[in-house]
Amino acid sequence: MSKYLIEVPHGANKKACEQAIQIFLQTGSHFLTHADWGCLDGEHKAWIIVEVSNKEEARFILPSAFRPTAKITQLTTFTAKDIVEADTFHLG
């Protein structure tokens, strides 16, 4: 399994925030009910970190209305050894 950051944008007005949060909370999914939100700091997005098999599996955690606009990023933890052996992967 791989770890993914799911970033879900929504509208910047009060109604859009309330609607997005309500949809997440009403789904009953553990992942969605534990999302972190940036609204109070002016960043109108929710973030969720999950461990699943692939990006599409991560996308399907979301309610269908949010799937097209979500950004899914695979996360990797590097060690000091990885940096020494940097020629084995590309960071850019």
DARA-V871758 format. One record per helix or strand of 2 or more residues. SS is the DSSP state (~ for helix, > for strand). FROM is the first residue (numbers start at 1). LEN is the number of residues. Records with the same first field share a line. If there is no record, write none. Layout:
SS=FROM-LEN / FROM-LEN
This chain:
>=2-8 / 36-2 / 45-8 / 71-5
~=14-13 / 30-4 / 39-3 / 55-5 / 64-4 / 80-5 / 86-3
